[in-house]
Amino acid sequence: MNAGFKDKVKEFEGFLPTPYVCPGGHATIGFGHRIREDEEFDRISIEEAEVLLDRDLAEAALQMHREIHVPLTDGQELALIDFVFNLGIGQTRESTLFRLVNERRFAEAALQFERWVYASGKKLDGLAKRRAWERNMFEGKT
């Protein structure tokens, strides 16, 4: 992944060295790392958070590629990787966005990003900005 992409993900996530509950209700640490049942953290460094982020983005890329079966531009690929990283594959796997991408209906798929701006029933400005960034990448505007 390119450095600019990773830097933007870090900007959206922010860094917290201690565990917290994200707006989606998940135990999280660092740059948006969802803490797994087999993990335990009290505090991590930025360097440790970077390692977790690299691993999480690589995992999101693998998960996305298992579900998307059509060729993508670099921008489409990065947008969908961030989408999976942020929301998790469980929600995205069955999404209209992924269905439309697999049907090569890219213009319609791009419109789906703005539907994913809610956490726990509340529209969040941060998610709206992130989805706009993803859509712009998806459409080749950034």
Backbone bond lengths (Angstrom), bond angles and torsions (degrees), N, CA, C in turn:
res aa  C-N    CA-C-N  psi(-1)  N-CA   C-N-CA  omega(-1)  CA-C   N-CA-C  phi
1 M - - - 1.450 - - 1.522 108.77 -
2 N 1.299 114.03 145.42 1.460 116.09 -178.16 1.530 110.86 -76.39
3 A 1.312 114.77 155.24 1.468 121.06 -174.83 1.526 111.67 -63.77
4 G 1.322 117.41 -37.94 1.462 120.28 179.46 1.517 112.12 -61.48
5 F 1.324 116.16 -39.97 1.466 121.48 177.64 1.523 110.01 -62.67
6 K 1.320 116.41 -50.66 1.461 120.88 -178.64 1.529 111.05 -61.83
7 D 1.331 117.29 -40.38 1.467 120.58 178.36 1.528 111.06 -61.94
8 K 1.323 117.26 -38.91 1.467 120.66 179.87 1.531 110.16 -68.71
9 V 1.325 117.27 -40.48 1.467 120.48 176.20 1.525 109.26 -59.15
10 K 1.336 116.59 -45.37 1.468 120.74 179.23 1.529 110.86 -61.58
11 E 1.326 116.76 -39.04 1.463 120.63 178.70 1.528 110.65 -62.55
12 F 1.328 116.81 -45.38 1.467 119.83 179.23 1.523 111.56 -65.03
13 E 1.315 117.33 -40.71 1.462 121.10 -176.34 1.524 112.45 -76.24
14 G 1.326 116.91 -36.56 1.454 119.38 -170.86 1.520 108.92 71.44
15 F 1.315 116.25 168.60 1.462 120.79 -179.57 1.516 110.09 -120.20
16 L 1.305 115.91 127.52 1.464 121.69 171.64 1.520 107.66 -129.89
17 P 1.330 117.27 123.53 1.467 120.66 -175.06 1.523 114.53 -78.12
18 T 1.328 116.95 -9.78 1.462 120.69 -179.05 1.532 109.09 -121.43
19 P 1.316 117.10 156.40 1.465 120.25 -178.26 1.536 112.12 -60.43
20 Y 1.320 113.71 144.76 1.468 121.93 176.69 1.520 108.36 -148.66
21 V 1.304 116.69 167.00 1.463 121.47 176.06 1.523 107.61 -101.56
22 C 1.322 116.36 121.32 1.466 120.81 -179.04 1.532 109.86 -74.17
23 P 1.342 118.28 168.14 1.469 120.41 -179.76 1.524 113.99 -57.70
24 G 1.330 116.83 -23.95 1.461 120.37 177.71 1.520 113.20 -83.39
25 G 1.342 116.88 -0.73 1.457 121.25 175.70 1.521 115.23 90.03
26 H 1.333 118.33 14.66 1.464 121.71 -178.04 1.524 111.27 -102.11
27 A 1.325 116.00 140.99 1.462 120.69 173.04 1.522 107.56 -66.95
28 T 1.322 116.10 127.90 1.456 122.28 -169.02 1.523 109.54 -140.92
29 I 1.343 115.40 157.99 1.464 121.03 176.46 1.528 108.93 -153.75
30 G 1.309 116.26 159.98 1.462 120.93 174.96 1.510 112.53 68.42
31 F 1.329 115.80 -129.28 1.461 122.77 178.01 1.524 109.95 -98.05
32 G 1.323 116.89 60.19 1.456 120.49 175.80 1.510 115.94 79.20
33 H 1.335 117.89 22.01 1.460 120.58 177.87 1.523 109.78 -76.48
34 R 1.342 115.96 120.26 1.463 120.06 175.17 1.523 108.44 -75.22
35 I 1.314 115.42 121.53 1.462 120.63 -178.14 1.531 108.75 -72.61
36 R 1.316 115.16 126.09 1.462 121.51 -179.21 1.523 110.12 -86.61
37 E 1.315 115.22 163.29 1.466 120.22 -178.38 1.518 112.64 -59.36
38 D 1.334 117.47 -30.58 1.461 120.51 -178.05 1.525 112.76 -91.17
39 E 1.333 117.34 8.98 1.463 121.44 179.72 1.527 110.13 -114.29
40 E 1.321 114.43 149.34 1.460 120.44 176.08 1.520 108.22 -142.07
41 F 1.295 115.70 126.33 1.462 121.54 -179.53 1.521 110.02 -131.06
42 D 1.327 116.33 139.14 1.458 121.98 168.79 1.523 109.07 -103.44
43 R 1.336 114.58 -44.07 1.467 121.42 -177.22 1.528 107.69 -159.92
44 I 1.346 116.84 141.97 1.460 120.29 176.21 1.528 109.61 -131.63
45 S 1.317 114.94 158.38 1.460 121.33 177.01 1.530 109.41 -87.62
46 I 1.299 116.33 167.04 1.465 120.56 175.13 1.526 109.71 -59.47
47 E 1.322 116.91 -40.02 1.465 120.43 179.52 1.533 111.32 -61.65
48 E 1.317 116.68 -43.19 1.467 120.07 177.43 1.524 110.84 -65.07
49 A 1.327 116.71 -38.40 1.463 121.15 178.37 1.525 111.20 -64.77
50 E 1.334 116.36 -36.43 1.472 121.16 177.31 1.531 110.49 -62.73
51 V 1.329 116.80 -42.67 1.464 120.90 178.61 1.530 109.89 -61.94
52 L 1.328 116.48 -45.30 1.463 120.06 178.14 1.530 111.20 -61.88
53 L 1.329 116.82 -42.14 1.464 120.54 179.84 1.524 110.59 -62.68
54 D 1.320 117.38 -45.18 1.461 120.31 178.08 1.527 110.68 -57.51
55 R 1.313 115.91 -45.05 1.471 120.66 179.37 1.526 110.90 -64.15
56 D 1.327 116.45 -43.79 1.462 120.42 -178.41 1.528 111.90 -65.80
57 L 1.326 117.54 -40.03 1.463 120.34 178.86 1.529 110.74 -67.92
58 A 1.332 116.98 -38.86 1.466 120.19 176.89 1.528 110.44 -63.88
59 E 1.312 116.82 -40.45 1.463 121.14 178.18 1.526 110.72 -66.23
60 A 1.323 117.16 -41.63 1.469 120.70 177.81 1.521 110.50 -62.41
61 A 1.333 116.85 -38.21 1.467 120.77 178.49 1.533 110.14 -63.57
62 L 1.319 116.84 -45.31 1.468 120.24 178.55 1.525 111.29 -61.68
63 Q 1.314 116.16 -44.72 1.459 120.43 -179.77 1.526 111.13 -62.66
64 M 1.322 116.54 -43.50 1.458 120.42 -179.88 1.523 110.13 -62.54
65 H 1.335 117.01 -44.72 1.466 120.30 -177.90 1.528 112.54 -67.19
66 R 1.314 118.35 -23.57 1.468 120.81 175.32 1.532 111.04 -70.56
67 E 1.324 116.61 -25.43 1.470 121.30 -175.32 1.524 113.59 -101.47
68 I 1.317 117.52 -27.31 1.466 121.64 -177.74 1.526 107.89 -99.85
69 H 1.333 115.63 126.16 1.463 120.62 -170.81 1.527 113.12 -118.45
70 V 1.315 116.82 20.63 1.461 121.38 179.21 1.527 108.91 -125.42
71 P 1.334 117.32 155.54 1.464 119.37 176.96 1.527 110.81 -63.83
72 L 1.321 115.59 143.51 1.464 122.22 -179.48 1.520 109.81 -124.78
73 T 1.323 115.44 152.31 1.459 119.70 168.54 1.524 107.72 -74.30
74 D 1.313 117.04 166.27 1.466 120.17 176.67 1.522 111.10 -58.05
75 G 1.332 117.21 -42.46 1.462 121.02 -179.93 1.511 112.43 -64.91
76 Q 1.328 117.44 -41.55 1.458 120.69 177.39 1.520 110.73 -62.63
77 E 1.320 115.77 -42.94 1.460 120.60 -179.92 1.527 111.52 -61.90
78 L 1.323 117.33 -48.35 1.470 120.30 -179.59 1.523 111.49 -64.12
79 A 1.327 116.83 -40.33 1.471 120.05 178.97 1.525 110.62 -60.52
80 L 1.316 116.76 -43.98 1.462 120.14 -178.60 1.524 112.19 -72.70
81 I 1.322 117.34 -32.42 1.473 119.92 175.13 1.522 109.59 -63.57
82 D 1.335 117.69 -45.96 1.455 119.30 179.12 1.518 111.13 -64.21
83 F 1.319 117.05 -39.49 1.461 122.39 178.29 1.530 110.32 -57.70
84 V 1.333 116.79 -46.82 1.467 121.21 179.02 1.526 110.46 -67.66
85 F 1.327 117.05 -43.40 1.461 120.03 178.79 1.527 110.76 -57.62
86 N 1.317 116.86 -45.01 1.456 121.63 -175.35 1.527 113.04 -73.60
87 L 1.325 117.69 -38.72 1.459 121.04 -173.38 1.524 114.21 -102.46
88 G 1.320 116.52 -23.93 1.453 120.09 -174.70 1.522 110.37 92.64
89 I 1.307 116.25 149.00 1.460 120.87 -176.28 1.526 111.67 -68.92
90 G 1.325 117.62 -28.05 1.462 120.12 -178.95 1.523 112.49 -56.66
91 Q 1.313 116.69 -45.90 1.471 120.35 -179.60 1.522 112.06 -76.06
92 T 1.314 116.92 -35.90 1.457 120.02 -172.00 1.525 112.84 -81.70
93 R 1.308 117.05 -28.99 1.473 121.98 -176.04 1.532 111.46 -53.43
94 E 1.309 117.32 -44.17 1.467 121.86 -175.99 1.524 112.88 -98.16
95 S 1.326 116.88 11.40 1.465 119.83 -174.82 1.524 112.39 -73.26
96 T 1.325 114.37 153.49 1.459 120.86 173.15 1.518 109.88 -60.98
97 L 1.320 117.54 -36.05 1.460 121.54 177.78 1.527 110.53 -54.74
98 F 1.323 117.52 -51.98 1.465 120.42 -178.71 1.527 111.07 -65.48
99 R 1.322 117.27 -38.77 1.473 119.94 178.68 1.518 110.54 -61.10
100 L 1.329 116.84 -46.46 1.461 120.72 -179.56 1.531 111.75 -64.69
101 V 1.324 117.43 -38.91 1.463 119.89 177.04 1.528 109.27 -60.93
102 N 1.322 116.78 -47.22 1.461 120.11 -179.40 1.526 112.56 -64.84
103 E 1.328 116.91 -22.90 1.465 121.52 175.34 1.531 111.39 -89.03
104 R 1.337 116.12 3.68 1.471 122.93 -179.62 1.532 111.84 61.93
105 R 1.289 117.05 28.87 1.467 123.30 177.32 1.531 107.26 -99.41
106 F 1.329 114.61 66.37 1.465 121.73 -169.24 1.526 113.57 -66.09
107 A 1.313 118.29 -38.10 1.468 120.19 179.98 1.527 110.36 -64.25
108 E 1.325 116.78 -41.48 1.464 120.57 177.65 1.530 110.39 -69.28
109 A 1.315 116.22 -38.58 1.467 120.17 179.65 1.519 110.64 -60.69
110 A 1.318 117.07 -40.85 1.472 120.79 -178.51 1.517 111.90 -58.15
111 L 1.322 116.96 -32.49 1.469 121.00 -179.50 1.529 112.04 -69.63
112 Q 1.318 117.07 -19.16 1.465 121.34 -176.71 1.523 113.46 -72.74
113 F 1.333 117.69 -23.96 1.468 119.43 -177.12 1.524 111.83 -55.88
114 E 1.326 116.69 -40.67 1.468 119.77 -175.51 1.528 113.01 -68.65
115 R 1.308 118.58 -10.70 1.462 120.95 177.48 1.530 111.96 -79.12
116 W 1.332 117.32 -13.63 1.458 122.45 -172.78 1.522 111.14 -106.59
117 V 1.318 117.17 53.71 1.466 121.67 -176.04 1.533 112.07 -117.04
118 Y 1.326 116.44 15.93 1.456 121.54 -176.99 1.524 111.40 -114.49
119 A 1.314 116.25 143.85 1.462 122.85 171.56 1.517 106.50 -135.06
120 S 1.298 115.74 127.65 1.467 121.60 -177.78 1.527 111.09 52.21
121 G 1.332 116.28 39.04 1.456 121.51 175.96 1.513 116.04 80.73
122 K 1.319 117.85 0.99 1.461 121.33 -178.12 1.516 110.80 -113.85
123 K 1.335 116.70 135.52 1.455 120.78 175.64 1.524 108.04 -74.39
124 L 1.321 116.24 127.83 1.454 121.53 -178.46 1.526 110.08 -112.24
125 D 1.328 115.89 129.83 1.464 120.56 179.43 1.522 111.72 -57.65
126 G 1.327 116.88 -40.50 1.459 120.72 -179.68 1.524 111.88 -61.29
127 L 1.335 116.30 -39.60 1.455 119.45 177.97 1.529 110.88 -70.15
128 A 1.321 116.81 -37.36 1.470 119.94 177.98 1.531 110.02 -61.86
129 K 1.320 117.33 -42.18 1.470 120.82 178.43 1.529 110.74 -66.51
130 R 1.308 116.35 -40.14 1.467 119.85 -179.87 1.522 110.82 -65.87
131 R 1.327 116.84 -44.40 1.464 119.50 179.02 1.527 111.12 -64.16
132 A 1.333 118.14 -35.89 1.467 121.03 176.84 1.530 109.72 -63.98
133 W 1.327 117.31 -41.58 1.467 121.80 177.43 1.525 110.37 -62.54
134 E 1.347 116.15 -45.72 1.462 119.91 179.10 1.531 110.69 -61.78
135 R 1.310 116.51 -44.01 1.467 119.91 179.88 1.532 110.61 -61.49
136 N 1.320 116.86 -44.28 1.466 119.98 178.48 1.523 111.01 -60.12
137 M 1.330 117.46 -42.13 1.471 120.31 176.84 1.524 109.99 -63.10
138 F 1.318 115.42 -45.63 1.460 121.80 -177.88 1.525 110.20 -58.61
139 E 1.333 116.31 -39.78 1.458 121.72 -177.99 1.524 112.82 -86.69
140 G 1.330 117.44 1.24 1.463 121.61 177.72 1.516 114.18 76.69
141 K 1.326 116.61 24.28 1.471 121.18 -177.65 1.526 112.95 -93.41
142 T 1.322 117.79 -7.39 1.466 120.34 176.76 1.506 110.44 -130.91
